[in-house]
């Protein structure tokens, strides 16, 4: 339904000719400096359509987070930065905080508080390990396949890591 409404709106804007298109472009440019495609006014969040050509920003150090889930997901994100760079983030942080791709969520604290970002990052990592291309992963994210990711698998430390803490409390 939203796609049909969006299509009708685009036809109406185009129908107004140069003035209408120019006015719409001016409004979009004034409200955002997004350079990633397709942009904050689209139903699809911002992302980079091609691989990065220069160095990518660092993701935050996983050890700075107190919870195991966030630590593990930030560590996974660091391993697939070029792929995250090419993915949209459906929490719409492009609108709220100016992110240009899913990678930006893990270059700051945003990914630590957002389960959408976490699920999309885990999905991206899993699909990368299965040999999927960034374009294939993006199609899956756009189809909502990231929603099936179970984040509880990342909540606790391994049995070896938790054993000493258990022994200390019982000794």
C-alpha positions, 0 to 999 in steps of 0.5 A: 500500500505504501509503495502504491502511495509512493508511486502516485506521489512520484508521478504527481511530482514529475507531472508538475515538470521542472518546478515540481521536481526542482522544488522537491529536490530542494526540499530534500537537500535542505532536510538532509545531506545524505549522499548514500542511496536511496535516502531518508525520504525513501521507504528504503533506508540509506546504504551505499550501492557499491563497495567502499573505495577507501578506508572504512571507519573503525567499529567501536571496541567490543570490550567497552560494552558490559553485556556479552550480546553487544560485545559479540555483535560488535566483534562480528560487525568489525569482521564484515565492515565492507559488507555492512557499508553496503547495507541499509538499516531498517531502524531508520537511523538514517533519518534520526541520526544521519547514518548512511549505512548499517556500518555507521551503527557500529561506528558509534554507540547506536548499535549497542542499544538497537536490536534492529541494528544487531539483528541486521549485523548478525544476519549480514555476518551469517550470510557473508560466511555462507558466501552471499554477495553484499547485493544478495544480503541487501535483498534479504535485509530488504525482504525482512529476513533479518527479523528471524535472527535469534539474538539470545544465542549471543547473550551468555559467555561460553561454559568455560568462561562462566564456570570460574564465576560459578565456582567462586560463588559456591566455594 
